Amino acid sequence: MITVVGVGADGWAGLAPDARRALEAAEVLMGGPRQLDLIPPSAAERVAWPSPMLPALPALMDGHADREVCVLASGDPMFYGVGSTLVRLLGTARVRVLPHLSSLSLACARLGWPVEQVTVVSLVGRSLATLNAAVLPGQRVVVLGSGLDAPARVAGLLVERGYGPSPMTVLSDLGSAAESAQAGTAESWTAAARSGLHVIAVECVAGPDAEPLALVPGLPDTAYEHDGQLTKREVRAVSLSRLAPLPGELLWDVGAGAGSIAVEWLRGHPSCAAVAIESRADRAAAIRRNADALGVPALRVVEGRAPAALEGLPAPDAVFVGGGATVPGLLERCWAALRPGGRLVVNAVTLESEAVVGQWYGRLGGDLVRLAVQRASPVGAFTGWRPAMPVTIWSVTRKDLP
């Protein structure tokens, strides 16, 4: 059994009796140097985390399997902490967690913010672009900073997105005698954090130049960098409704173009994952920029031509084919890869691709619809309707394995 003990910035004095007893009984203490220094001397062997830590964890745990091990963590070990990692590695039966207050709880207590109404974004080991999806009018965001320059980088992102008036509070060393707070607005922010242990609290206030983007499918086409190879917003919204993303699911966006389907799949829930497969290098680069700009930098982009580029990818819960339905073997490969209960959605705009989709519909059933969108535009001094090319959308659910 591994016991994971959350330790606050107040060290031993802030630990509950159960946590103290676990540490006193431990034969091995593992943790970062800062956490180890907070624990009084004892007979326990002290093991500082190696760098990088994650690859070394299995061997470390196996090497001390027959000893009483306590792992030290900052605050709540299950809040972006090593506790979650150890549970994934060893299973719940082998890990006992004794949490302390998290930095989120302490920050919300200081600010008077209800915890359940706050969005949390971690920048520890993650791109700053992750914050983009959370910046919405009226939203309260707690950012777990990484580096003393994190507040300035967060402020710069807010200003760039038109949220310069947003109040910011940087809370450092929460729970310790050295606890401090720095306050200002994003547009006036210049200071570094006073400590590496800090969180950044932001109340998002949209300035006149802000362009808020909803989290529901169907973002404006102008939200994307593209060369015309883009699933238009009305078709995109319907296609995503057929893909029906659920938390934790994986999407293949095949022939991704600008990556709009994969991007909006990811914006639906932070636990979703997606792979965008695109054969052209320039479009693949644009997909990466779109993913960053819209707050989903974790989007995986694979450069290559399907179906060969699909080899070795993890099995998807949903597949979107926005083009290329006529490519030999493509739909067969996508259908075979789907998990049971997975959804396949294929868009067709040409007679040839419609013919292929019609054959598949005749064999597997599903849902077949055609969308014809018309947009108002000037006709001389008047206004008329200009039709876009109609799009046929076939969607089908894989009920079980063949």
Backbone hydrogen bonds in HBPLUS format (Angstrom, degrees):
<---DONOR---> <-ACCEPTOR-->    atom                        ^
c    i                          cat <-CA-CA->   ^        H-A-AA   ^      H-
h    n   atom  resd res      DA  || num        DHA   H-A  angle D-A-AA Bond
n    s   type  num  typ     dist DA aas  dist angle  dist       angle   num
A0002-ILE N   A0094-ARG O   2.81 MM  92  6.06 170.0  1.82 153.1 155.2     1
A0096-ARG N   A0002-ILE O   2.78 MM  94  6.13 165.9  1.80 162.3 166.1     2
A0003-THR N   A0069-VAL O   3.11 MM  66  6.37 179.3  2.11 159.6 159.7     3
A0071-VAL N   A0003-THR O   2.76 MM  68  6.15 159.7  1.80 153.6 160.7     4
A0004-VAL N   A0096-ARG O   2.71 MM  92  6.10 165.6  1.73 166.5 171.6     5
A0098-LEU N   A0004-VAL O   2.78 MM  94  6.05 170.0  1.79 174.6 174.1     6
A0005-VAL N   A0071-VAL O   2.79 MM  66  6.10 158.1  1.84 162.9 170.5     7
A0073-ALA N   A0005-VAL O   2.96 MM  68  6.05 151.1  2.04 156.0 152.1     8
A0006-GLY N   A0098-LEU O   2.84 MM  92  6.08 172.3  1.84 161.0 158.6     9
A0007-VAL N   A0073-ALA O   2.74 MM  66  5.95 159.9  1.78 159.0 163.5    10
A0075-GLY N   A0007-VAL O   2.96 MM  68  5.23 165.7  1.98 123.5 124.0    11
A0011-GLY N   A0008-GLY O   2.98 MM   3  5.48 162.5  2.01 116.8 119.8    12
A0014-GLY N   A0011-GLY O   3.09 MM   3  5.76 145.9  2.21 116.3 124.7    13
A0015-LEU N   A0012-TRP O   3.15 MM   3  5.41 168.1  2.16 114.2 118.0    14
A0019-ALA N   A0016-ALA O   3.07 MM   3  5.37 118.2  2.47 106.4 120.9    15
A0020-ARG N   A0016-ALA O   3.06 MM   4  6.40 159.8  2.10 157.4 163.7    16
A0021-ARG N   A0017-PRO O   2.94 MM   4  6.17 163.1  1.97 155.4 159.6    17
A0022-ALA N   A0018-ASP O   3.06 MM   4  6.25 157.2  2.11 145.6 151.7    18
A0023-LEU N   A0019-ALA O   3.06 MM   4  6.31 156.8  2.12 148.9 154.7    19
A0024-GLU N   A0020-ARG O   2.90 MM   4  6.13 155.6  1.96 151.8 158.9    20
A0025-ALA N   A0021-ARG O   3.02 MM   4  6.17 141.4  2.18 144.1 153.4    21
A0026-ALA N   A0023-LEU O   3.33 MM   3  5.17 150.7  2.42  95.7 104.1    22
A0027-GLU N   A0068-GLU O   2.80 MM  41  5.11 155.8  1.86 138.1 146.5    23
A0045-GLU N   A0027-GLU O   2.87 MM  18  6.18 157.1  1.92 149.4 141.6    24
A0028-VAL N   A0068-GLU O   3.06 MM  40  6.32 146.8  2.18 159.0 157.2    25
A0070-CYS N   A0028-VAL O   2.88 MM  42  6.19 165.2  1.90 165.0 169.3    26
A0029-LEU N   A0045-GLU O   2.73 MM  16  6.09 164.8  1.75 169.1 173.0    27
A0047-VAL N   A0029-LEU O   2.76 MM  18  6.07 166.6  1.77 168.4 171.1    28
A0030-MET N   A0070-CYS O   2.87 MM  40  6.28 159.9  1.91 158.6 163.8    29
A0072-LEU N   A0030-MET O   2.69 MM  42  6.02 168.1  1.70 167.2 170.3    30
A0031-GLY N   A0047-VAL O   3.18 MM  16  6.69 148.0  2.29 158.2 162.7    31
A0049-TRP N   A0031-GLY O   3.05 MM  18  5.62 144.5  2.18 127.3 133.3    32
A0036-LEU N   A0032-GLY O   2.97 MM   4  6.20 169.4  1.98 164.5 168.0    33
A0037-ASP N   A0033-PRO O   2.99 MM   4  6.09 150.9  2.07 145.3 152.3    34
A0038-LEU N   A0035-GLN O   3.03 MM   3  5.28 145.2  2.15 104.3 114.7    35
A0039-ILE N   A0036-LEU O   3.23 MM   3  5.58 161.6  2.26 110.2 115.7    36
A0056-ALA N   A0053-MET O   2.94 MM   3  5.42 132.4  2.17 113.5 127.1    37
A0057-LEU N   A0054-LEU O   3.22 MM   3  5.39 150.4  2.31 105.9 114.1    38
A0060-LEU N   A0056-ALA O   3.06 MM   4  6.22 161.0  2.10 158.4 164.5    39
A0061-MET N   A0057-LEU O   2.93 MM   4  6.10 167.2  1.95 166.2 167.9    40
A0062-ASP N   A0058-PRO O   2.98 MM   4  6.15 163.6  2.01 149.5 154.5    41
A0063-GLY N   A0059-ALA O   2.86 MM   4  5.92 151.6  1.94 145.7 153.6    42
A0064-HIS N   A0061-MET O   3.27 MM   3  5.47 148.1  2.38 101.4 110.2    43
A0065-ALA N   A0062-ASP O   3.33 MM   3  5.01 162.7  2.37 108.8 105.9    44
A0067-ARG N   A0064-HIS O   3.14 MM   3  5.46 161.8  2.18 120.8 120.3    45
A0100-HIS N   A0075-GLY O   3.32 MM  25  4.72 149.6  2.41 110.4 113.3    46
A0079-PHE N   A0076-ASP O   3.05 MM   3  5.45 164.9  2.07 121.9 123.0    47
A0083-GLY N   A0077-PRO O   2.96 MM   6  4.54 126.8  2.25 120.9 127.3    48
A0086-LEU N   A0082-VAL O   2.92 MM   4  6.16 160.7  1.96 155.3 159.3    49
A0087-VAL N   A0083-GLY O   3.01 MM   4  6.22 155.2  2.07 149.9 156.6    50
A0088-ARG N   A0084-SER O   3.08 MM   4  6.31 158.9  2.13 146.6 151.9    51
A0089-LEU N   A0085-THR O   3.00 MM   4  6.22 149.1  2.10 143.0 152.1    52
A0090-LEU N   A0086-LEU O   2.76 MM   4  5.77 168.1  1.77 154.9 157.6    53
A0091-GLY N   A0087-VAL O   2.76 MM   4  4.71 143.4  1.90 125.3 135.3    54
A0094-ARG N   A0091-GLY O   3.26 MM   3  5.87 154.6  2.33 114.4 120.7    55
A0095-VAL N   A0092-THR O   3.41 MM   3  5.38 164.7  2.43 103.2 107.6    56
A0106-LEU N   A0102-SER O   3.08 MM   4  6.37 165.7  2.10 152.2 156.0    57
A0107-ALA N   A0103-SER O   2.89 MM   4  5.95 159.4  1.93 144.1 150.3    58
A0108-CYS N   A0104-LEU O   2.92 MM   4  6.11 169.2  1.94 156.1 158.8    59
A0109-ALA N   A0105-SER O   2.95 MM   4  6.08 149.4  2.04 142.8 151.7    60
A0110-ARG N   A0106-LEU O   3.00 MM   4  6.27 153.6  2.08 147.6 154.1    61
A0111-LEU N   A0107-ALA O   3.02 MM   4  6.25 152.1  2.10 149.2 157.0    62
A0112-GLY N   A0108-CYS O   2.79 MM   4  5.60 128.0  2.06 141.7 152.9    63
A0113-TRP N   A0108-CYS O   3.01 MM   5  4.75 143.8  2.15 132.1 138.5    64
A0117-GLN N   A0114-PRO O   3.02 MM   3  5.52 157.8  2.07 114.6 121.7    65
A0118-VAL N   A0115-VAL O   3.20 MM   3  5.50 161.3  2.24 118.8 118.3    66
A0119-THR N   A0140-ARG O   2.97 MM  21  6.29 172.7  1.97 160.4 161.5    67
A0142-VAL N   A0119-THR O   2.86 MM  23  6.25 159.7  1.90 161.2 167.9    68
A0121-VAL N   A0142-VAL O   3.05 MM  21  6.36 160.9  2.08 150.0 153.6    69
A0144-LEU N   A0121-VAL O   2.86 MM  23  6.28 157.8  1.91 149.0 156.4    70
A0123-LEU N   A0144-LEU O   3.01 MM  21  5.83 166.8  2.02 152.0 154.9    71
A0126-ARG N   A0123-LEU O   3.30 MM   3  4.75 175.5  2.30 101.3 101.6    72
A0130-THR N   A0127-SER O   3.05 MM   3  5.72 165.5  2.07 117.7 122.2    73
A0131-LEU N   A0128-LEU O   3.02 MM   3  5.95 162.7  2.05 127.9 131.1    74
A0132-ASN N   A0129-ALA O   3.00 MM   3  5.46 151.5  2.09 113.3 121.2    75
A0134-ALA N   A0131-LEU O   2.98 MM   3  5.46 142.7  2.12 114.7 125.4    76
A0135-VAL N   A0132-ASN O   3.38 MM   3  5.53 154.8  2.45 103.8 110.6    77
A0139-GLN N   A0136-LEU O   3.05 MM   3  5.52 163.5  2.08 139.2 140.3    78
A0138-GLY N   A0204-CYS O   2.88 MM  66  5.26 153.3  1.95 152.3 150.0    79
A0204-CYS N   A0139-GLN O   2.90 MM  65  5.31 171.5  1.90 162.3 159.5    80
A0141-VAL N   A0202-VAL O   2.86 MM  61  5.13 166.2  1.88 153.9 158.6    81
A0202-VAL N   A0141-VAL O   2.79 MM  61  5.13 165.5  1.81 159.2 163.6    82
A0143-VAL N   A0200-ILE O   2.74 MM  57  4.89 173.2  1.74 147.0 149.3    83
A0200-ILE N   A0143-VAL O   2.82 MM  57  4.89 162.6  1.85 145.3 151.3    84
A0150-ALA N   A0147-GLY O   3.06 MM   3  5.46 165.9  2.08 117.3 119.7    85
A0193-ALA N   A0148-LEU O   2.91 MM  45  4.81 168.4  1.92 141.7 143.1    86
A0153-ARG N   A0149-ASP O   3.02 MM   4  6.30 155.2  2.08 154.6 162.5    87
A0154-VAL N   A0150-ALA O   2.86 MM   4  6.07 160.7  1.89 159.4 164.3    88
A0155-ALA N   A0151-PRO O   2.87 MM   4  6.05 161.0  1.90 147.9 153.6    89
A0156-GLY N   A0152-ALA O   2.92 MM   4  6.10 154.5  1.99 143.2 150.0    90
A0157-LEU N   A0153-ARG O   3.06 MM   4  6.33 154.7  2.13 145.3 151.2    91
A0158-LEU N   A0154-VAL O   3.01 MM   4  6.30 161.3  2.05 153.2 158.1    92
A0159-VAL N   A0155-ALA O   2.97 MM   4  6.22 162.2  2.01 153.2 157.6    93
A0160-GLU N   A0156-GLY O   2.99 MM   4  6.14 161.2  2.03 146.9 152.3    94
A0161-ARG N   A0157-LEU O   3.05 MM   4  6.28 144.1  2.18 146.1 155.1    95
A0163-TYR N   A0158-LEU O   2.71 MM   5  4.85 158.5  1.75 157.1 149.4    96
A0162-GLY N   A0159-VAL O   3.02 MM   3  5.12 160.5  2.05 107.0 112.9    97
A0207-GLY N   A0162-GLY O   2.74 MM  45  5.36 155.6  1.80 159.3 166.1    98
A0166-SER N   A0163-TYR O   3.14 MM   3  5.72 165.0  2.16 122.1 126.2    99
A0187-GLU N   A0164-GLY O   2.92 MM  23  4.43 150.0  2.01 140.9 132.3   100
A0186-ALA N   A0166-SER O   2.95 MM  20  5.66 148.2  2.06 150.7 160.0   101
A0203-GLU N   A0167-PRO O   3.10 MM  36  5.52 162.9  2.13 156.5 160.6   102
A0168-MET N   A0184-GLY O   2.73 MM  16  5.42 169.1  1.74 151.2 151.3   103
A0184-GLY N   A0168-MET O   2.99 MM  16  5.42 145.1  2.12 156.1 160.2   104
A0169-THR N   A0201-ALA O   2.87 MM  32  5.07 151.8  1.95 144.6 152.6   105
A0201-ALA N   A0169-THR O   2.78 MM  32  5.07 175.7  1.78 157.4 156.3   106
A0170-VAL N   A0182-GLN O   2.74 MM  12  5.04 158.9  1.78 149.7 156.3   107
A0182-GLN N   A0170-VAL O   2.91 MM  12  5.04 148.2  2.02 136.0 146.3   108
A0171-LEU N   A0199-VAL O   2.97 MM  28  5.45 154.8  2.03 156.2 162.8   109
A0199-VAL N   A0171-LEU O   2.97 MM  28  5.45 150.0  2.06 144.9 153.8   110
A0172-SER N   A0180-SER O   2.96 MM   8  5.33 161.0  2.00 146.0 152.2   111
A0180-SER N   A0172-SER O   3.11 MM   8  5.33 154.6  2.18 140.2 144.6   112
A0173-ASP N   A0197-LEU O   2.84 MM  24  5.49 159.4  1.88 161.8 166.6   113
A0176-SER N   A0173-ASP O   3.12 MM   3  5.76 159.5  2.16 143.7 143.2   114
A0179-GLU N   A0176-SER O   3.21 MM   3  5.33 161.2  2.24 110.4 111.2   115
A0188-SER N   A0185-THR O   3.15 MM   3  5.40 142.8  2.30 103.8 114.2   116
A0189-TRP N   A0186-ALA O   3.31 MM   3  5.20 162.1  2.34 102.3 107.6   117
A0210-ALA N   A0207-GLY O   3.17 MM   3  5.46 165.9  2.19 113.2 117.5   118
A0223-ALA N   A0220-PRO O   2.94 MM   3  5.51 164.1  1.97 116.4 121.7   119
A0224-TYR N   A0221-ASP O   3.18 MM   3  5.87 168.7  2.19 118.6 122.0   120
A0230-LEU N   A0228-GLY O   2.99 MM   2  5.54 127.1  2.28 106.4  91.0   121
A0236-ARG N   A0232-LYS O   2.66 MM   4  5.72 157.2  1.71 160.6 167.3   122
A0237-ALA N   A0233-ARG O   2.89 MM   4  6.02 155.9  1.95 145.9 150.7   123
A0238-VAL N   A0234-GLU O   3.26 MM   4  6.52 160.9  2.30 144.3 148.6   124
A0239-SER N   A0235-VAL O   2.83 MM   4  6.00 162.2  1.86 152.4 158.2   125
A0240-LEU N   A0236-ARG O   2.91 MM   4  6.06 161.5  1.94 151.0 155.5   126
A0241-SER N   A0237-ALA O   3.07 MM   4  6.24 144.0  2.20 137.2 147.1   127
A0242-ARG N   A0238-VAL O   3.12 MM   4  6.45 140.9  2.28 143.3 153.2   128
A0242-ARG N   A0239-SER O   3.13 MM   3  5.18 126.4  2.44  94.2 107.8   129
A0243-LEU N   A0239-SER O   2.93 MM   4  6.27 145.0  2.05 143.0 153.8   130
A0244-ALA N   A0240-LEU O   2.92 MM   4  6.08 140.7  2.07 142.4 151.6   131
A0249-GLU N   A0246-LEU O   3.14 MM   3  5.78 155.8  2.20 147.8 146.2   132
A0273-ALA N   A0249-GLU O   2.91 MM  24  6.17 165.6  1.93 157.0 156.6   133
A0317-ASP N   A0250-LEU O   2.81 MM  67  5.27 160.6  1.85 141.5 148.2   134
A0318-ALA N   A0250-LEU O   3.21 MM  68  6.57 135.8  2.41 156.5 159.4   135
A0251-LEU N   A0273-ALA O   3.02 MM  22  6.43 145.1  2.15 132.0 141.2   136
A0275-VAL N   A0251-LEU O   2.84 MM  24  6.20 151.8  1.92 157.8 166.8   137
A0252-TRP N   A0318-ALA O   2.98 MM  66  6.45 150.6  2.07 146.8 155.8   138
A0320-PHE N   A0252-TRP O   2.84 MM  68  6.20 164.9  1.87 169.5 174.8   139
A0253-ASP N   A0275-VAL O   2.83 MM  22  6.11 168.2  1.85 165.9 166.3   140
A0277-ILE N   A0253-ASP O   2.86 MM  24  6.05 172.1  1.87 155.1 157.2   141
A0254-VAL N   A0320-PHE O   2.81 MM  66  5.99 159.0  1.86 173.0 176.5   142
A0255-GLY N   A0277-ILE O   2.83 MM  22  5.58 132.4  2.06 141.3 156.1   143
A0256-ALA N   A0277-ILE O   2.98 MM  21  5.72 158.7  2.03 137.1 143.8   144
A0259-GLY N   A0256-ALA O   2.85 MM   3  4.78 166.9  1.87 126.1 124.6   145
A0263-VAL N   A0259-GLY O   2.91 MM   4  6.03 163.2  1.93 159.1 164.6   146
A0264-GLU N   A0260-SER O   3.04 MM   4  6.13 167.8  2.05 147.5 150.3   147
A0265-TRP N   A0261-ILE O   2.94 MM   4  6.08 144.4  2.07 144.5 154.9   148
A0266-LEU N   A0262-ALA O   3.06 MM   4  6.28 160.1  2.10 148.8 152.9   149
A0267-ARG N   A0263-VAL O   3.01 MM   4  6.31 147.8  2.11 144.8 154.4   150
A0268-GLY N   A0265-TRP O   3.21 MM   3  5.43 148.4  2.31 101.8 111.1   151
A0272-CYS N   A0269-HIS O   3.09 MM   3  5.64 165.7  2.11 120.2 124.7   152
A0300-ARG N   A0274-ALA O   3.24 MM  26  6.36 166.4  2.26 157.6 154.2   153
A0276-ALA N   A0300-ARG O   2.78 MM  24  6.19 164.3  1.81 166.0 170.1   154
A0302-VAL N   A0276-ALA O   2.80 MM  26  6.06 169.4  1.81 161.2 164.0   155
A0278-GLU N   A0302-VAL O   2.99 MM  24  6.35 161.7  2.02 161.8 167.5   156
A0304-GLY N   A0278-GLU O   2.99 MM  26  5.80 152.2  2.07 114.0 122.9   157
A0284-ALA N   A0280-ARG O   2.95 MM   4  6.18 156.0  2.00 150.7 158.4   158
A0285-ALA N   A0281-ALA O   2.97 MM   4  6.18 153.6  2.04 146.6 152.8   159
A0286-ALA N   A0282-ASP O   3.10 MM   4  6.36 150.6  2.19 139.1 147.0   160
A0287-ILE N   A0283-ARG O   2.87 MM   4  6.18 150.2  1.96 149.8 158.0   161
A0288-ARG N   A0284-ALA O   3.18 MM   4  6.51 155.7  2.24 145.7 150.7   162
A0289-ARG N   A0285-ALA O   3.15 MM   4  6.50 155.1  2.22 145.0 151.5   163
A0290-ASN N   A0286-ALA O   2.84 MM   4  6.10 157.8  1.89 152.6 159.0   164
A0291-ALA N   A0287-ILE O   2.86 MM   4  6.09 158.1  1.91 152.4 158.3   165
A0292-ASP N   A0288-ARG O   3.08 MM   4  6.33 157.3  2.13 146.6 151.9   166
A0293-ALA N   A0289-ARG O   2.95 MM   4  6.14 171.0  1.96 153.1 155.7   167
A0294-LEU N   A0290-ASN O   3.01 MM   4  6.08 144.0  2.14 146.6 155.0   168
A0296-VAL N   A0291-ALA O   2.77 MM   5  4.95 158.1  1.82 158.9 155.0   169
A0295-GLY N   A0292-ASP O   3.14 MM   3  5.27 167.8  2.16 110.3 112.1   170
A0299-LEU N   A0296-VAL O   3.14 MM   3  6.07 165.5  2.16 129.1 130.3   171
A0309-ALA N   A0305-ARG O   3.07 MM   4  5.39 152.8  2.15 119.6 125.1   172
A0310-LEU N   A0307-PRO O   3.06 MM   3  5.45 159.1  2.10 113.6 120.3   173
A0311-GLU N   A0308-ALA O   3.22 MM   3  5.82 166.8  2.23 117.2 121.1   174
A0313-LEU N   A0310-LEU O   3.18 MM   3  5.73 167.3  2.20 135.8 136.4   175
A0339-ARG N   A0316-PRO O   3.09 MM  23  6.25 154.9  2.16 172.1 178.0   176
A0343-ARG N   A0317-ASP O   3.07 MM  26  6.61 144.0  2.21 138.0 142.7   177
A0319-VAL N   A0343-ARG O   2.83 MM  24  6.36 151.8  1.91 159.2 167.8   178
A0345-VAL N   A0319-VAL O   2.90 MM  26  6.27 163.0  1.93 166.0 171.8   179
A0321-VAL N   A0345-VAL O   2.89 MM  24  6.32 160.0  1.93 159.4 165.7   180
A0347-ASN N   A0321-VAL O   2.96 MM  26  6.31 166.9  1.98 164.3 165.4   181
A0327-VAL N   A0324-GLY O   2.97 MM   3  5.37 164.5  1.99 116.4 121.6   182
A0330-LEU N   A0327-VAL O   3.12 MM   3  5.66 168.9  2.13 137.2 139.3   183
A0333-ARG N   A0329-GLY O   2.99 MM   4  6.05 156.8  2.05 143.9 149.8   184
A0334-CYS N   A0330-LEU O   2.99 MM   4  6.28 162.3  2.02 155.4 160.3   185
A0335-TRP N   A0331-LEU O   2.87 MM   4  5.95 166.4  1.89 151.9 155.7   186
A0336-ALA N   A0332-GLU O   2.98 MM   4  6.08 159.9  2.03 146.5 152.3   187
A0337-ALA N   A0333-ARG O   3.09 MM   4  6.19 141.0  2.25 140.4 150.2   188
A0342-GLY N   A0339-ARG O   2.83 MM   3  5.19 148.8  1.93 140.3 140.2   189
A0341-GLY N   A0398-ARG O   2.49 MM  57  5.06 160.1  1.53 168.5 170.4   190
A0398-ARG N   A0342-GLY O   2.77 MM  56  5.37 166.4  1.78 161.9 166.4   191
A0344-LEU N   A0396-VAL O   2.90 MM  52  5.44 166.4  1.92 163.4 167.9   192
A0396-VAL N   A0344-LEU O   2.97 MM  52  5.44 149.5  2.07 148.8 158.4   193
A0346-VAL N   A0394-TRP O   2.81 MM  48  5.24 161.1  1.85 154.6 161.1   194
A0394-TRP N   A0346-VAL O   2.92 MM  48  5.24 169.7  1.93 156.2 158.2   195
A0348-ALA N   A0392-THR O   2.81 MM  44  5.07 154.0  1.88 149.0 156.7   196
A0392-THR N   A0348-ALA O   2.86 MM  44  5.07 172.6  1.87 160.3 159.3   197
A0354-GLU N   A0350-THR O   2.89 MM   4  6.08 154.6  1.95 148.9 157.0   198
A0355-ALA N   A0351-LEU O   2.91 MM   4  6.10 147.7  2.02 142.5 150.8   199
A0356-VAL N   A0352-GLU O   3.20 MM   4  6.57 153.8  2.27 144.2 150.1   200
A0357-VAL N   A0353-SER O   2.96 MM   4  6.20 166.9  1.98 151.1 154.6   201
A0358-GLY N   A0354-GLU O   2.77 MM   4  5.94 154.9  1.83 148.0 155.5   202
A0359-GLN N   A0355-ALA O   3.09 MM   4  6.35 149.6  2.19 142.8 149.7   203
A0360-TRP N   A0356-VAL O   3.09 MM   4  6.46 161.0  2.13 152.3 157.2   204
A0361-TYR N   A0357-VAL O   2.82 MM   4  6.04 158.9  1.86 153.6 160.1   205
A0362-GLY N   A0358-GLY O   2.93 MM   4  6.10 153.7  2.00 143.0 149.9   206
A0363-ARG N   A0359-GLN O   3.08 MM   4  6.36 137.4  2.27 139.7 150.9   207
A0363-ARG N   A0360-TRP O   3.10 MM   3  5.06 126.6  2.40  93.1 107.2   208
A0364-LEU N   A0360-TRP O   2.79 MM   4  5.93 168.0  1.80 162.1 164.5   209
A0365-GLY N   A0361-TYR O   2.73 MM   4  4.64 143.3  1.86 127.0 135.2   210
A0367-ASP N   A0395-SER O   2.74 MM  28  5.21 160.0  1.78 158.8 165.2   211
A0395-SER N   A0367-ASP O   2.89 MM  28  5.21 159.3  1.93 150.6 157.3   212
A0369-VAL N   A0393-ILE O   3.01 MM  24  5.34 162.8  2.04 145.6 150.9   213
A0393-ILE N   A0369-VAL O   2.74 MM  24  5.34 164.3  1.77 158.1 163.8   214
A0371-LEU N   A0391-VAL O   2.78 MM  20  5.24 165.3  1.80 154.5 155.7   215
A0391-VAL N   A0371-LEU O   2.91 MM  20  5.24 155.8  1.96 148.0 155.0   216
A0388-ALA N   A0373-VAL O   2.83 MM  15  5.64 173.1  1.84 173.0 170.7   217
A0375-ARG N   A0386-ARG O   3.03 MM  11  5.36 165.9  2.05 137.7 137.1   218
A0386-ARG N   A0375-ARG O   2.87 MM  11  5.36 161.6  1.91 142.4 147.8   219
A0377-SER N   A0384-GLY O   2.84 MM   7  5.61 153.9  1.91 158.5 166.8   220
A0384-GLY N   A0377-SER O   2.88 MM   7  5.61 169.6  1.89 167.3 165.4   221
A0379-VAL N   A0382-PHE O   2.76 MM   3  5.05 168.6  1.77 127.2 129.6   222
A0382-PHE N   A0379-VAL O   2.98 MM   3  5.05 159.4  2.02 123.0 123.5   223
